[in-house]
């Protein structure tokens, strides 16, 4: 997934070093605020996982670089910087959010820490409790890569335009 992200953002095929650096950057940004952890943990296990996921992602607005910059009157030409930072932060935090929801619903115990030496898919698999299963890790790599297309991007592209047109943060 890191390689595909790099390609989509830069238009260039990344080197292994660039992919590893992106993995480490996302791992370094992965922690979710304690109040977001509490929001997830307070949800009943019968609440649909996507509802819990939406709650957690929306709560991350609290730390939005774009929201802060917009409130300070950032120039429209400079929007891309804080939007990029918010996007990187959000992508990095998604495995922690998903892992916490999964473990809360299925009683899988305490969430392990993100390993800065593992890639995005390996960390997600570990957070879900399946990191020791190399086939599952590979499945996560394929699933995340395929899912990034999301039917040609129609839904994701529309959502991105809608959110952007409302001057909301990612």
CNS distance restraints for C-alpha pairs under 8 A (distance, minus, plus):
assign (resid   1 and name CA) (resid   5 and name CA) 6.10 0.50 0.50
assign (resid   1 and name CA) (resid 120 and name CA) 7.39 0.50 0.50
assign (resid   1 and name CA) (resid 121 and name CA) 7.58 0.50 0.50
assign (resid   1 and name CA) (resid 141 and name CA) 6.40 0.50 0.50
assign (resid   1 and name CA) (resid 144 and name CA) 6.36 0.50 0.50
assign (resid   1 and name CA) (resid 145 and name CA) 5.34 0.50 0.50
assign (resid   2 and name CA) (resid   6 and name CA) 6.14 0.50 0.50
assign (resid   2 and name CA) (resid  19 and name CA) 5.73 0.50 0.50
assign (resid   2 and name CA) (resid  22 and name CA) 6.49 0.50 0.50
assign (resid   2 and name CA) (resid  23 and name CA) 6.60 0.50 0.50
assign (resid   2 and name CA) (resid 120 and name CA) 7.35 0.50 0.50
assign (resid   3 and name CA) (resid   7 and name CA) 6.20 0.50 0.50
assign (resid   3 and name CA) (resid  13 and name CA) 7.22 0.50 0.50
assign (resid   3 and name CA) (resid  14 and name CA) 6.09 0.50 0.50
assign (resid   3 and name CA) (resid  19 and name CA) 5.64 0.50 0.50
assign (resid   4 and name CA) (resid   8 and name CA) 6.14 0.50 0.50
assign (resid   4 and name CA) (resid 145 and name CA) 7.24 0.50 0.50
assign (resid   5 and name CA) (resid   9 and name CA) 6.12 0.50 0.50
assign (resid   6 and name CA) (resid  10 and name CA) 5.87 0.50 0.50
assign (resid   6 and name CA) (resid  11 and name CA) 7.50 0.50 0.50
assign (resid   6 and name CA) (resid  12 and name CA) 7.20 0.50 0.50
assign (resid   6 and name CA) (resid  13 and name CA) 7.19 0.50 0.50
assign (resid   6 and name CA) (resid  14 and name CA) 6.36 0.50 0.50
assign (resid   6 and name CA) (resid  19 and name CA) 7.56 0.50 0.50
assign (resid   7 and name CA) (resid  11 and name CA) 4.83 0.50 0.50
assign (resid   7 and name CA) (resid  12 and name CA) 5.01 0.50 0.50
assign (resid   7 and name CA) (resid  13 and name CA) 5.30 0.50 0.50
assign (resid   7 and name CA) (resid  14 and name CA) 6.69 0.50 0.50
assign (resid   8 and name CA) (resid  12 and name CA) 7.83 0.50 0.50
assign (resid  14 and name CA) (resid  18 and name CA) 5.72 0.50 0.50
assign (resid  14 and name CA) (resid  19 and name CA) 6.34 0.50 0.50
assign (resid  15 and name CA) (resid  19 and name CA) 6.38 0.50 0.50
assign (resid  16 and name CA) (resid  20 and name CA) 6.12 0.50 0.50
assign (resid  17 and name CA) (resid  21 and name CA) 6.08 0.50 0.50
assign (resid  18 and name CA) (resid  22 and name CA) 6.19 0.50 0.50
assign (resid  19 and name CA) (resid  23 and name CA) 6.22 0.50 0.50
assign (resid  20 and name CA) (resid  24 and name CA) 6.24 0.50 0.50
assign (resid  20 and name CA) (resid 119 and name CA) 7.36 0.50 0.50
assign (resid  21 and name CA) (resid  25 and name CA) 6.09 0.50 0.50
assign (resid  22 and name CA) (resid  26 and name CA) 6.17 0.50 0.50
assign (resid  23 and name CA) (resid  27 and name CA) 6.14 0.50 0.50
assign (resid  23 and name CA) (resid 116 and name CA) 7.48 0.50 0.50
assign (resid  23 and name CA) (resid 118 and name CA) 7.24 0.50 0.50
assign (resid  23 and name CA) (resid 119 and name CA) 5.14 0.50 0.50
assign (resid  23 and name CA) (resid 120 and name CA) 6.06 0.50 0.50
assign (resid  24 and name CA) (resid  28 and name CA) 6.07 0.50 0.50
assign (resid  24 and name CA) (resid 116 and name CA) 5.37 0.50 0.50
assign (resid  24 and name CA) (resid 117 and name CA) 6.85 0.50 0.50
assign (resid  24 and name CA) (resid 118 and name CA) 7.86 0.50 0.50
assign (resid  24 and name CA) (resid 119 and name CA) 7.53 0.50 0.50
assign (resid  25 and name CA) (resid  29 and name CA) 6.39 0.50 0.50
assign (resid  26 and name CA) (resid  30 and name CA) 6.02 0.50 0.50
assign (resid  26 and name CA) (resid  88 and name CA) 7.07 0.50 0.50
assign (resid  26 and name CA) (resid  89 and name CA) 7.29 0.50 0.50
assign (resid  26 and name CA) (resid  91 and name CA) 7.37 0.50 0.50
assign (resid  26 and name CA) (resid  92 and name CA) 4.53 0.50 0.50
assign (resid  26 and name CA) (resid  93 and name CA) 7.89 0.50 0.50
assign (resid  26 and name CA) (resid 120 and name CA) 7.55 0.50 0.50
assign (resid  27 and name CA) (resid  92 and name CA) 6.43 0.50 0.50
assign (resid  27 and name CA) (resid 114 and name CA) 6.28 0.50 0.50
assign (resid  27 and name CA) (resid 115 and name CA) 6.90 0.50 0.50
assign (resid  27 and name CA) (resid 116 and name CA) 5.18 0.50 0.50
assign (resid  27 and name CA) (resid 120 and name CA) 7.52 0.50 0.50
assign (resid  28 and name CA) (resid 116 and name CA) 6.81 0.50 0.50
assign (resid  29 and name CA) (resid  88 and name CA) 7.98 0.50 0.50
assign (resid  29 and name CA) (resid  89 and name CA) 5.82 0.50 0.50
assign (resid  29 and name CA) (resid  92 and name CA) 5.67 0.50 0.50
assign (resid  29 and name CA) (resid  93 and name CA) 6.86 0.50 0.50
assign (resid  30 and name CA) (resid  89 and name CA) 7.18 0.50 0.50
assign (resid  30 and name CA) (resid  92 and name CA) 4.72 0.50 0.50
assign (resid  30 and name CA) (resid  93 and name CA) 4.38 0.50 0.50
assign (resid  30 and name CA) (resid  94 and name CA) 7.73 0.50 0.50
assign (resid  30 and name CA) (resid  95 and name CA) 7.77 0.50 0.50
assign (resid  30 and name CA) (resid  96 and name CA) 6.73 0.50 0.50
assign (resid  30 and name CA) (resid 114 and name CA) 7.22 0.50 0.50
assign (resid  31 and name CA) (resid  93 and name CA) 6.27 0.50 0.50
assign (resid  31 and name CA) (resid  96 and name CA) 7.13 0.50 0.50
assign (resid  32 and name CA) (resid  36 and name CA) 6.47 0.50 0.50
assign (resid  32 and name CA) (resid  37 and name CA) 6.81 0.50 0.50
assign (resid  32 and name CA) (resid  93 and name CA) 6.24 0.50 0.50
assign (resid  32 and name CA) (resid  96 and name CA) 7.11 0.50 0.50
assign (resid  32 and name CA) (resid  97 and name CA) 7.57 0.50 0.50
assign (resid  33 and name CA) (resid  37 and name CA) 6.52 0.50 0.50
assign (resid  34 and name CA) (resid  38 and name CA) 6.21 0.50 0.50
assign (resid  35 and name CA) (resid  39 and name CA) 6.21 0.50 0.50
assign (resid  36 and name CA) (resid  40 and name CA) 6.32 0.50 0.50
assign (resid  36 and name CA) (resid  56 and name CA) 5.84 0.50 0.50
assign (resid  36 and name CA) (resid  59 and name CA) 6.49 0.50 0.50
assign (resid  36 and name CA) (resid  60 and name CA) 7.30 0.50 0.50
assign (resid  37 and name CA) (resid  41 and name CA) 6.10 0.50 0.50
assign (resid  37 and name CA) (resid  56 and name CA) 7.98 0.50 0.50
assign (resid  37 and name CA) (resid  97 and name CA) 7.97 0.50 0.50
assign (resid  37 and name CA) (resid 100 and name CA) 7.77 0.50 0.50
assign (resid  38 and name CA) (resid  42 and name CA) 5.96 0.50 0.50
assign (resid  39 and name CA) (resid  43 and name CA) 6.61 0.50 0.50
assign (resid  39 and name CA) (resid  55 and name CA) 7.65 0.50 0.50
assign (resid  39 and name CA) (resid  56 and name CA) 6.95 0.50 0.50
assign (resid  40 and name CA) (resid  52 and name CA) 6.28 0.50 0.50
assign (resid  40 and name CA) (resid  55 and name CA) 7.74 0.50 0.50
assign (resid  40 and name CA) (resid  56 and name CA) 6.60 0.50 0.50
assign (resid  40 and name CA) (resid 100 and name CA) 7.36 0.50 0.50
assign (resid  40 and name CA) (resid 101 and name CA) 6.53 0.50 0.50
assign (resid  41 and name CA) (resid 100 and name CA) 7.90 0.50 0.50
assign (resid  41 and name CA) (resid 101 and name CA) 7.70 0.50 0.50
assign (resid  41 and name CA) (resid 104 and name CA) 6.70 0.50 0.50
assign (resid  43 and name CA) (resid  47 and name CA) 6.58 0.50 0.50
assign (resid  43 and name CA) (resid  52 and name CA) 6.97 0.50 0.50
assign (resid  45 and name CA) (resid 104 and name CA) 6.64 0.50 0.50
assign (resid  45 and name CA) (resid 105 and name CA) 4.67 0.50 0.50
assign (resid  45 and name CA) (resid 106 and name CA) 7.97 0.50 0.50
assign (resid  46 and name CA) (resid 105 and name CA) 7.53 0.50 0.50
assign (resid  47 and name CA) (resid  51 and name CA) 6.72 0.50 0.50
assign (resid  47 and name CA) (resid  52 and name CA) 6.86 0.50 0.50
assign (resid  48 and name CA) (resid  52 and name CA) 6.53 0.50 0.50
assign (resid  49 and name CA) (resid  53 and name CA) 6.02 0.50 0.50
assign (resid  49 and name CA) (resid 101 and name CA) 6.63 0.50 0.50
assign (resid  49 and name CA) (resid 102 and name CA) 7.72 0.50 0.50
assign (resid  50 and name CA) (resid  54 and name CA) 5.99 0.50 0.50
assign (resid  51 and name CA) (resid  55 and name CA) 6.24 0.50 0.50
assign (resid  52 and name CA) (resid  56 and name CA) 6.28 0.50 0.50
assign (resid  52 and name CA) (resid 101 and name CA) 7.11 0.50 0.50
assign (resid  53 and name CA) (resid  57 and name CA) 6.17 0.50 0.50
assign (resid  53 and name CA) (resid  97 and name CA) 6.84 0.50 0.50
assign (resid  53 and name CA) (resid  98 and name CA) 6.98 0.50 0.50
assign (resid  53 and name CA) (resid 101 and name CA) 7.47 0.50 0.50
assign (resid  54 and name CA) (resid  58 and name CA) 5.95 0.50 0.50
assign (resid  55 and name CA) (resid  59 and name CA) 6.12 0.50 0.50
assign (resid  56 and name CA) (resid  60 and name CA) 6.52 0.50 0.50
assign (resid  56 and name CA) (resid  97 and name CA) 7.05 0.50 0.50
assign (resid  57 and name CA) (resid  61 and name CA) 7.49 0.50 0.50
assign (resid  57 and name CA) (resid  90 and name CA) 7.64 0.50 0.50
assign (resid  60 and name CA) (resid  64 and name CA) 6.84 0.50 0.50
assign (resid  60 and name CA) (resid  90 and name CA) 7.99 0.50 0.50
assign (resid  61 and name CA) (resid  67 and name CA) 7.49 0.50 0.50
assign (resid  61 and name CA) (resid 169 and name CA) 7.17 0.50 0.50
assign (resid  64 and name CA) (resid  68 and name CA) 6.36 0.50 0.50
assign (resid  64 and name CA) (resid  86 and name CA) 6.05 0.50 0.50
assign (resid  64 and name CA) (resid 169 and name CA) 6.71 0.50 0.50
assign (resid  65 and name CA) (resid  69 and name CA) 6.10 0.50 0.50
assign (resid  65 and name CA) (resid  82 and name CA) 5.13 0.50 0.50
assign (resid  65 and name CA) (resid  83 and name CA) 7.22 0.50 0.50
assign (resid  65 and name CA) (resid  85 and name CA) 6.82 0.50 0.50
assign (resid  65 and name CA) (resid  86 and name CA) 6.05 0.50 0.50
assign (resid  66 and name CA) (resid  70 and name CA) 5.85 0.50 0.50
assign (resid  66 and name CA) (resid  79 and name CA) 7.19 0.50 0.50
assign (resid  66 and name CA) (resid  82 and name CA) 4.67 0.50 0.50
assign (resid  66 and name CA) (resid  83 and name CA) 5.57 0.50 0.50
assign (resid  66 and name CA) (resid  86 and name CA) 6.86 0.50 0.50
assign (resid  66 and name CA) (resid 168 and name CA) 7.98 0.50 0.50
assign (resid  66 and name CA) (resid 169 and name CA) 5.69 0.50 0.50
assign (resid  67 and name CA) (resid  71 and name CA) 6.13 0.50 0.50
assign (resid  67 and name CA) (resid 168 and name CA) 7.30 0.50 0.50
assign (resid  67 and name CA) (resid 169 and name CA) 6.14 0.50 0.50
assign (resid  68 and name CA) (resid  72 and name CA) 6.38 0.50 0.50
assign (resid  69 and name CA) (resid  73 and name CA) 6.40 0.50 0.50
assign (resid  69 and name CA) (resid  74 and name CA) 5.40 0.50 0.50
assign (resid  69 and name CA) (resid  82 and name CA) 7.18 0.50 0.50
assign (resid  70 and name CA) (resid  74 and name CA) 5.27 0.50 0.50
assign (resid  74 and name CA) (resid  78 and name CA) 6.60 0.50 0.50
assign (resid  74 and name CA) (resid  79 and name CA) 7.02 0.50 0.50
assign (resid  75 and name CA) (resid  79 and name CA) 6.81 0.50 0.50
assign (resid  78 and name CA) (resid  82 and name CA) 7.88 0.50 0.50
assign (resid  79 and name CA) (resid  83 and name CA) 6.18 0.50 0.50
assign (resid  80 and name CA) (resid  84 and name CA) 5.84 0.50 0.50
assign (resid  81 and name CA) (resid  85 and name CA) 6.35 0.50 0.50
assign (resid  82 and name CA) (resid  86 and name CA) 6.06 0.50 0.50
assign (resid  83 and name CA) (resid  87 and name CA) 6.07 0.50 0.50
assign (resid  83 and name CA) (resid 169 and name CA) 6.58 0.50 0.50
assign (resid  83 and name CA) (resid 170 and name CA) 6.64 0.50 0.50
assign (resid  84 and name CA) (resid  88 and name CA) 6.14 0.50 0.50
assign (resid  85 and name CA) (resid  89 and name CA) 6.09 0.50 0.50
assign (resid  86 and name CA) (resid  90 and name CA) 5.99 0.50 0.50
assign (resid  86 and name CA) (resid 169 and name CA) 7.17 0.50 0.50
assign (resid  86 and name CA) (resid 170 and name CA) 6.16 0.50 0.50
assign (resid  87 and name CA) (resid  91 and name CA) 6.09 0.50 0.50
assign (resid  87 and name CA) (resid 170 and name CA) 5.98 0.50 0.50
assign (resid  88 and name CA) (resid  92 and name CA) 6.11 0.50 0.50
assign (resid  89 and name CA) (resid  93 and name CA) 6.20 0.50 0.50
assign (resid  90 and name CA) (resid  94 and name CA) 6.25 0.50 0.50
assign (resid  90 and name CA) (resid 170 and name CA) 7.71 0.50 0.50
assign (resid  93 and name CA) (resid  97 and name CA) 6.33 0.50 0.50
assign (resid  94 and name CA) (resid  98 and name CA) 6.01 0.50 0.50
assign (resid  95 and name CA) (resid  99 and name CA) 5.81 0.50 0.50
assign (resid  95 and name CA) (resid 120 and name CA) 7.87 0.50 0.50
assign (resid  95 and name CA) (resid 123 and name CA) 7.27 0.50 0.50
assign (resid  95 and name CA) (resid 124 and name CA) 5.04 0.50 0.50
assign (resid  95 and name CA) (resid 127 and name CA) 7.04 0.50 0.50
assign (resid  96 and name CA) (resid 100 and name CA) 6.01 0.50 0.50
assign (resid  96 and name CA) (resid 114 and name CA) 7.96 0.50 0.50
assign (resid  96 and name CA) (resid 124 and name CA) 7.50 0.50 0.50
assign (resid  96 and name CA) (resid 127 and name CA) 6.83 0.50 0.50
assign (resid  97 and name CA) (resid 101 and name CA) 6.25 0.50 0.50
assign (resid  98 and name CA) (resid 102 and name CA) 6.09 0.50 0.50
assign (resid  98 and name CA) (resid 128 and name CA) 7.69 0.50 0.50
assign (resid  99 and name CA) (resid 103 and name CA) 6.08 0.50 0.50
assign (resid  99 and name CA) (resid 111 and name CA) 7.02 0.50 0.50
assign (resid  99 and name CA) (resid 124 and name CA) 6.96 0.50 0.50
assign (resid  99 and name CA) (resid 127 and name CA) 4.75 0.50 0.50
assign (resid  99 and name CA) (resid 128 and name CA) 4.90 0.50 0.50
assign (resid 100 and name CA) (resid 104 and name CA) 6.02 0.50 0.50
assign (resid 100 and name CA) (resid 111 and name CA) 6.31 0.50 0.50
assign (resid 100 and name CA) (resid 127 and name CA) 7.53 0.50 0.50
assign (resid 100 and name CA) (resid 128 and name CA) 7.98 0.50 0.50
assign (resid 101 and name CA) (resid 105 and name CA) 6.14 0.50 0.50
assign (resid 102 and name CA) (resid 106 and name CA) 6.05 0.50 0.50
assign (resid 102 and name CA) (resid 108 and name CA) 7.74 0.50 0.50
assign (resid 102 and name CA) (resid 128 and name CA) 6.47 0.50 0.50
assign (resid 103 and name CA) (resid 107 and name CA) 5.31 0.50 0.50
assign (resid 103 and name CA) (resid 108 and name CA) 4.56 0.50 0.50
assign (resid 103 and name CA) (resid 109 and name CA) 6.12 0.50 0.50
assign (resid 103 and name CA) (resid 110 and name CA) 7.44 0.50 0.50
assign (resid 103 and name CA) (resid 111 and name CA) 7.25 0.50 0.50
assign (resid 103 and name CA) (resid 128 and name CA) 6.89 0.50 0.50
assign (resid 104 and name CA) (resid 108 and name CA) 6.91 0.50 0.50
assign (resid 104 and name CA) (resid 109 and name CA) 7.57 0.50 0.50
assign (resid 108 and name CA) (resid 129 and name CA) 7.38 0.50 0.50
assign (resid 111 and name CA) (resid 127 and name CA) 6.17 0.50 0.50
assign (resid 112 and name CA) (resid 126 and name CA) 7.49 0.50 0.50
assign (resid 112 and name CA) (resid 127 and name CA) 6.18 0.50 0.50
assign (resid 113 and name CA) (resid 127 and name CA) 7.87 0.50 0.50
assign (resid 114 and name CA) (resid 123 and name CA) 6.01 0.50 0.50
assign (resid 114 and name CA) (resid 127 and name CA) 7.78 0.50 0.50
assign (resid 115 and name CA) (resid 123 and name CA) 6.55 0.50 0.50
assign (resid 118 and name CA) (resid 122 and name CA) 5.91 0.50 0.50
assign (resid 118 and name CA) (resid 123 and name CA) 6.19 0.50 0.50
assign (resid 119 and name CA) (resid 123 and name CA) 6.22 0.50 0.50
assign (resid 120 and name CA) (resid 124 and name CA) 6.20 0.50 0.50
assign (resid 121 and name CA) (resid 125 and name CA) 6.11 0.50 0.50
assign (resid 121 and name CA) (resid 137 and name CA) 6.11 0.50 0.50
assign (resid 121 and name CA) (resid 138 and name CA) 7.67 0.50 0.50
assign (resid 121 and name CA) (resid 140 and name CA) 5.58 0.50 0.50
assign (resid 121 and name CA) (resid 141 and name CA) 5.38 0.50 0.50
assign (resid 121 and name CA) (resid 144 and name CA) 7.78 0.50 0.50
assign (resid 122 and name CA) (resid 126 and name CA) 6.14 0.50 0.50
assign (resid 122 and name CA) (resid 131 and name CA) 6.17 0.50 0.50
assign (resid 122 and name CA) (resid 137 and name CA) 5.38 0.50 0.50
assign (resid 122 and name CA) (resid 140 and name CA) 7.76 0.50 0.50
assign (resid 123 and name CA) (resid 127 and name CA) 6.10 0.50 0.50
assign (resid 123 and name CA) (resid 131 and name CA) 7.21 0.50 0.50
assign (resid 124 and name CA) (resid 128 and name CA) 6.22 0.50 0.50
assign (resid 124 and name CA) (resid 131 and name CA) 7.79 0.50 0.50
assign (resid 124 and name CA) (resid 140 and name CA) 7.72 0.50 0.50
assign (resid 125 and name CA) (resid 129 and name CA) 6.32 0.50 0.50
assign (resid 125 and name CA) (resid 130 and name CA) 5.09 0.50 0.50
assign (resid 125 and name CA) (resid 131 and name CA) 4.67 0.50 0.50
assign (resid 125 and name CA) (resid 136 and name CA) 6.93 0.50 0.50
assign (resid 125 and name CA) (resid 137 and name CA) 5.65 0.50 0.50
assign (resid 125 and name CA) (resid 140 and name CA) 6.88 0.50 0.50
assign (resid 126 and name CA) (resid 130 and name CA) 5.26 0.50 0.50
assign (resid 126 and name CA) (resid 131 and name CA) 3.73 0.50 0.50
assign (resid 126 and name CA) (resid 132 and name CA) 7.25 0.50 0.50
assign (resid 127 and name CA) (resid 131 and name CA) 7.38 0.50 0.50
assign (resid 130 and name CA) (resid 136 and name CA) 6.68 0.50 0.50
assign (resid 130 and name CA) (resid 137 and name CA) 7.58 0.50 0.50
assign (resid 131 and name CA) (resid 136 and name CA) 7.38 0.50 0.50
assign (resid 131 and name CA) (resid 137 and name CA) 6.41 0.50 0.50
assign (resid 133 and name CA) (resid 137 and name CA) 6.48 0.50 0.50
assign (resid 134 and name CA) (resid 138 and name CA) 6.26 0.50 0.50
assign (resid 135 and name CA) (resid 139 and name CA) 6.09 0.50 0.50
assign (resid 136 and name CA) (resid 140 and name CA) 6.17 0.50 0.50
assign (resid 137 and name CA) (resid 141 and name CA) 6.44 0.50 0.50
assign (resid 138 and name CA) (resid 142 and name CA) 6.34 0.50 0.50
assign (resid 139 and name CA) (resid 143 and name CA) 5.93 0.50 0.50
assign (resid 140 and name CA) (resid 144 and name CA) 5.90 0.50 0.50
assign (resid 141 and name CA) (resid 145 and name CA) 6.14 0.50 0.50
assign (resid 142 and name CA) (resid 146 and name CA) 6.00 0.50 0.50
assign (resid 143 and name CA) (resid 147 and name CA) 5.77 0.50 0.50
assign (resid 144 and name CA) (resid 148 and name CA) 6.02 0.50 0.50
assign (resid 145 and name CA) (resid 149 and name CA) 7.34 0.50 0.50
assign (resid 146 and name CA) (resid 150 and name CA) 7.29 0.50 0.50
assign (resid 148 and name CA) (resid 153 and name CA) 7.94 0.50 0.50
assign (resid 149 and name CA) (resid 153 and name CA) 5.56 0.50 0.50
assign (resid 150 and name CA) (resid 154 and name CA) 7.36 0.50 0.50
assign (resid 150 and name CA) (resid 155 and name CA) 7.27 0.50 0.50
assign (resid 150 and name CA) (resid 156 and name CA) 7.13 0.50 0.50
assign (resid 151 and name CA) (resid 155 and name CA) 7.67 0.50 0.50
assign (resid 153 and name CA) (resid 157 and name CA) 5.36 0.50 0.50
assign (resid 154 and name CA) (resid 158 and name CA) 6.01 0.50 0.50
assign (resid 155 and name CA) (resid 159 and name CA) 6.09 0.50 0.50
assign (resid 156 and name CA) (resid 160 and name CA) 6.05 0.50 0.50
assign (resid 157 and name CA) (resid 161 and name CA) 6.21 0.50 0.50
assign (resid 158 and name CA) (resid 162 and name CA) 6.05 0.50 0.50
assign (resid 159 and name CA) (resid 163 and name CA) 6.02 0.50 0.50
assign (resid 160 and name CA) (resid 164 and name CA) 5.94 0.50 0.50
assign (resid 160 and name CA) (resid 170 and name CA) 7.94 0.50 0.50
assign (resid 161 and name CA) (resid 165 and name CA) 5.86 0.50 0.50
assign (resid 162 and name CA) (resid 166 and name CA) 6.42 0.50 0.50
assign (resid 163 and name CA) (resid 167 and name CA) 6.53 0.50 0.50
assign (resid 163 and name CA) (resid 168 and name CA) 5.49 0.50 0.50
assign (resid 163 and name CA) (resid 169 and name CA) 7.22 0.50 0.50
assign (resid 163 and name CA) (resid 170 and name CA) 7.13 0.50 0.50
assign (resid 164 and name CA) (resid 168 and name CA) 5.90 0.50 0.50
assign (resid 164 and name CA) (resid 169 and name CA) 7.38 0.50 0.50
assign (resid 164 and name CA) (resid 170 and name CA) 7.91 0.50 0.50
